[in-house]
Amino acid sequence: MPISLEIVSPEKLLQSRLVDMVVIPGSEGDLGVLEGHSPMIVMLRGGTIDLYEGDRVAEKLFVNGGFAEITPERCTVLANEAVPVAELNKAEADRQLAEAEAAYEAADKRDTAVEDEVLDLVQAARARVEAVG
């Protein structure tokens, strides 16, 4: 049975559809969500969301972080940014990674909050480069 998927950014509803399965980039690793999944809220890392129809990936979206709320009937992704992988640009992804790595090098490593923030930026930029492949 399908599960309802909604992907929302701060500006608008980006996707609302039924899928057989969705795989999301959880902060602790990828997480497959099927109908009947246990309820949970998951932090997302930068990576791809894979939307399955049957046993094939029908669509891939890149997210640079956010949260997902999972219930037995629905998966709602609250993403800072969600872009179809097909629309990503390799040169732009490489530029963002270089900027994130430069920000990390310049960051005050004694301030763990700042270091964590820039590390998240680096991880999301690397995931974007990997998604463009």
Secondary structure by P-SEA (a helix, b strand, c coil): cbbbbbbbccccccccccccbbbccccccbbbbccccccbbbbbcbbbbbbbccccccbbbbbcbbbbbbcccbbbbbcccccccccccaaaaaaaaaaaaaaaaacccccaaaaaaaaaaaaaaaaaaaaac
